Amino acid sequence: VDPTIRPAWPGAKLCGLVMTVDCPPGDNLMLHQAVAQAPEGAVLVAALGSYMLKGAWGEILTVAAQQRGVAGLAVDG
């Protein structure tokens, strides 16, 4: 795991069935697909190639993930 990937806050923990997602730089379509297919309790682990010039996750994906019961997200961008 890239050492720059770390919890959003001290003590944060994440556990669940993992769904891996690979997104090309600047494109979050695969995150939308993963949320749509995620079983309840899934943890999405997304490789964005450390792309930091655009946001890949926002309110729309957050609300959709909450409705599907997604447990969390680990992302490198």
C-alpha positions as CSV (number, residue, x, y, z in Angstrom):
1,V,0.0,0.0,0.0
2,D,1.3,3.4,-0.9
3,P,2.4,5.1,2.4
4,T,0.5,8.3,1.5
5,I,-2.8,6.4,1.9
6,R,-3.9,7.0,5.4
7,P,-7.1,7.4,7.5
8,A,-9.1,10.5,7.1
9,W,-8.9,11.1,10.9
10,P,-6.9,9.5,13.7
11,G,-8.3,6.2,14.8
12,A,-10.5,5.7,11.7
13,K,-11.0,2.0,10.8
14,L,-12.5,0.4,7.7
15,C,-13.6,-3.2,7.4
16,G,-15.7,-5.1,4.9
17,L,-15.8,-7.1,1.6
18,V,-13.5,-5.2,-0.8
19,M,-14.4,-4.2,-4.3
20,T,-11.4,-2.9,-6.3
21,V,-11.9,0.0,-8.8
22,D,-9.4,1.2,-11.4
23,C,-10.1,4.6,-12.8
24,P,-8.2,6.4,-15.6
25,P,-6.9,9.9,-14.5
26,G,-9.8,12.4,-14.3
27,D,-12.6,9.8,-15.0
28,N,-14.8,8.5,-12.2
29,L,-17.2,6.4,-14.3
30,M,-15.9,3.2,-12.8
31,L,-16.6,4.5,-9.3
32,H,-20.3,5.1,-10.3
33,Q,-20.4,1.5,-11.6
34,A,-18.9,0.1,-8.5
35,V,-21.4,1.9,-6.2
36,A,-24.2,0.7,-8.4
37,Q,-23.0,-2.9,-8.1
38,A,-21.7,-2.9,-4.5
39,P,-23.3,-5.2,-2.0
40,E,-24.3,-3.9,1.4
41,G,-21.2,-3.5,3.6
42,A,-18.7,-3.4,0.7
43,V,-15.5,-1.3,1.0
44,L,-14.5,0.4,-2.3
45,V,-10.7,0.5,-2.9
46,A,-10.1,2.8,-5.8
47,A,-6.9,3.3,-7.8
48,L,-6.9,6.8,-9.4
49,G,-3.3,6.8,-10.3
50,S,-2.7,9.5,-7.6
51,Y,-4.5,12.0,-9.9
52,M,-5.1,15.1,-7.8
53,L,-6.3,17.7,-10.3
54,K,-10.0,16.7,-10.2
55,G,-12.3,15.4,-7.5
56,A,-13.4,11.8,-8.1
57,W,-15.8,11.6,-5.2
58,G,-18.5,14.0,-4.1
59,E,-22.0,14.4,-2.9
60,I,-23.7,12.4,-5.6
61,L,-21.5,9.3,-5.1
62,T,-21.7,9.7,-1.3
63,V,-25.5,9.7,-1.2
64,A,-25.6,6.8,-3.7
65,A,-23.1,4.8,-1.6
66,Q,-25.1,5.5,1.6
67,Q,-28.3,4.3,-0.1
68,R,-26.5,1.1,-1.2
69,G,-25.0,0.5,2.3
70,V,-21.3,0.9,1.2
71,A,-19.2,0.7,4.3
72,G,-16.4,3.0,3.1
73,L,-13.9,4.1,0.5
74,A,-10.1,3.9,0.3
75,V,-8.6,6.0,-2.6
76,D,-5.2,7.2,-3.8
77,G,-6.3,10.4,-5.4
